[in-house]
Amino acid sequence: MRLAPRSLRARLALVFGVGTSVVLLLSLSLLYVVLHRQLAGAVDADLAGRSDDLMASVRAHDLTAVAGDPMAQLYAADGTPAATAVAIAGRVLLTPGEVGSVHGTTTASRTLPLGPAGAPLRVRLLSRPVGRTGQVLTVALPLAAVDRAGTRQLIVLAVATPVLIGALVALGRLLLRAALRPVDQLTREAAAISTLDADGRLPAVPGDDEIARLAATLGDMLSRLSVAFARERAFVDDASHELRTPIAVLRGEIDLALGAIDDPTEVRQSLLAAQGQVVRLGRLAEDLLLLARERIGSPVVGRQPVDLTDLARAEARTLGPVTGLRIEVHGDPVVVDADPDRLRQVLTNLAANSAAAGATTARVTVTAAQERAGVERSGFEWADVERSGIEWAGIEWADDGPGFPPGLLDTAFERFVRGDTARGSTTGAGLGLSIVRAVMVAHGGTAQLSNGPPLGGAVVTVRLPAG
């Protein structure tokens, strides 16, 4: 059985109501106690004043003041009344035994037969000895008025307490409703947004409180998710487009081979063309798999000592004739713990990118950073490397092509991004630089793009921790 309300507003209202009731009850109880003590203090102060006046008269042997007091009595040393107020003539306030026990100023509240026809009456008594004569002076004050005042206070508090509690609870509910109204609105608007590509957005909440900041944060999160969703959808669309072309060519070549089954030469040409498309599909699938793993944070890279300079020289001898580039490699031996196949893939993609841009010469500079972060060495700007104290190795690939267009520098690492006519025409899938960055990130490194020296064209700088 669920006792607590389900809604946050009801739970807050319940907590507010219970807390307010407890605090209000404690406050009103304390107020009643304080008022009661103030009344009792006023009674005692009045008795003390009357007692002082009568004590002065008794010491002056003037007993008429005692007789004229509303309610006073002077006792001899043996406890018998020596003087009594006219209003209580024939009655006693203290018994002889009580008179003998008075050795200082004492106060007490008692019910005595002092009312009309001997009716009981609650009185407050103040007794004190008169010097060293053994006499005792007692003054009294009826408490009926004080009791009535206390009763009236108690009635007022008993009536006012539930009214105040109800008013505070109602006010608390109104405040909670007003405070949580933006949350309800955000909930309805969020429920109305069915997909991330919808045009609906969360409403802005005015102010700078927690709910306003929550609304702004959720709005920014939806915007980022919408952008990420658009990018993923574009990625799927581009991937589908890239896969459709080789599949169509492959189907066409297979149809040609089937149609020319009696012509071995035609069949061979069709199969070779189909084999090329299969290789292209396999390469594209591997690239997409690498990017997908990089996106979820689980890229697969091997680790073994690799000399970057030897690797770059070996790849230059292979890539030069294939791409038509004159590749120069400079640098001392630099050993890192990395995946050599992935690094070859990086160099292959960089060479293909330069060749597609129309470059004729590429310079590869391998450099090791022996200094801490923030040191510029051999053309490398290390200020952005935040791992102070860790040695880094880098490869700078520069060509003499037209360079990256200014509008492409910030997006060239995105998937399926191709350069415009300034970088020449290309039939690639636009994944080369994305693969470069993914491989560097998988190794714990970085990748940057720029234009300029040493050859005046595009410059791609990749960095990874040195072994």
Sequence and secondary structure as in RCSB ss.txt:
>XXXX:A:sequence
MRLAPRSLRARLALVFGVGTSVVLLLSLSLLYVVLHRQLAGAVDADLAGRSDDLMASVRAHDLTAVAGDPMAQLY
AADGTPAATAVAIAGRVLLTPGEVGSVHGTTTASRTLPLGPAGAPLRVRLLSRPVGRTGQVLTVALPLAAVDRAG
TRQLIVLAVATPVLIGALVALGRLLLRAALRPVDQLTREAAAISTLDADGRLPAVPGDDEIARLAATLGDMLSRL
SVAFARERAFVDDASHELRTPIAVLRGEIDLALGAIDDPTEVRQSLLAAQGQVVRLGRLAEDLLLLARERIGSPV
VGRQPVDLTDLARAEARTLGPVTGLRIEVHGDPVVVDADPDRLRQVLTNLAANSAAAGATTARVTVTAAQERAGV
ERSGFEWADVERSGIEWAGIEWADDGPGFPPGLLDTAFERFVRGDTARGSTTGAGLGLSIVRAVMVAHGGTAQLS
NGPPLGGAVVTVRLPAG
>XXXX:A:secstr
   S SSHHHHHHHHHHHHHHHHHHHHHHHHHHHHHHHHHHHHHHHHHHHHHHHHHHHHTT THHHHHSSSEEEE
 TTS EEEE GGGTT  SS HHHHHT  S EEEEEEES SGGG  EEEEEEEEEETTTTEEEEEEEE HHHHHHH
HHHHHHHHHHHHHHHHHHHHHHHHHHHHHHHHHHHHHHHHHH  STTSS       SSSHHHHHHHHHHHHHHHH
HHHHHHHHHHHHHHHHHHHHHHHHHHHHHHHHHHTTT HHHHHHHHHHHHHHHHHHHHHHHHHHHHHHHHTT   
   EEEEHHHHHHHHHHHHHHHHT EEEEE    EEEE HHHHHHHHHHHHHHHHHHT SEEEEEEEEE S TT 
EETTEE TT   TT  EEEEEEEESS    GGGTTTTTSTT    GGG    S S HHHHHHHHHHHTT EEEEE
E TTTSSEEEEEEEE  
